[in-house]
């Protein structure tokens, strides 16, 4: 191999090594003022009730180059908002969320599946009332970009899954009040 070819090969290797050294996962802090998990269920077949939680924290790790990521979310179950102060208290009772014993719910990802450059599904463990079950979140939108106001790396997504509340020991009035609960989350997170 000529000296020129050796130098060219060394430079090519160095540029690849430098590129992979520069590419690294970014950790984002969940923006609680723009992250709202919601849940919906059938109420006696009369309507689909929509409720949400107003206090969510956590971290998202995203590596665009490696197409990897992780999600770690904590939901304050006492921040439930049903639209009725009376029902907010009722749903926090022992038969439903039992927030006195279980004030938080968590989601910890185990695998993020990409389609192209974006996450398509997020597999993980959902814990509600001390019961942990595997769930898969379907990602319906995802965007990673500089935050227009904060001028920091940011990302946002919408995702959903469906669970059975009886599997989390929250099944009072099932099946009359729907056992299937759809959980939707709108999430935004910003790098420190």
Secondary structure, 3 states (H helix, E strand, C coil): CCHHHHHHHHHHHHHHHHHHHHCCCEEEEECCCCCEEEEEEEECCCEEEEEEECCEEEEEEEECCCCEEEEEEEEEHHHEECCCHHHHHHHCCCCCCCCCCCCEEEEEEEEEEEECCEEEEEEEEEEECCEEEEEEEEEEEEEEEECCCCCCEEEEEEEEEEEEHHHHCCCCCCCCECCEEEEEEEEEEEEC
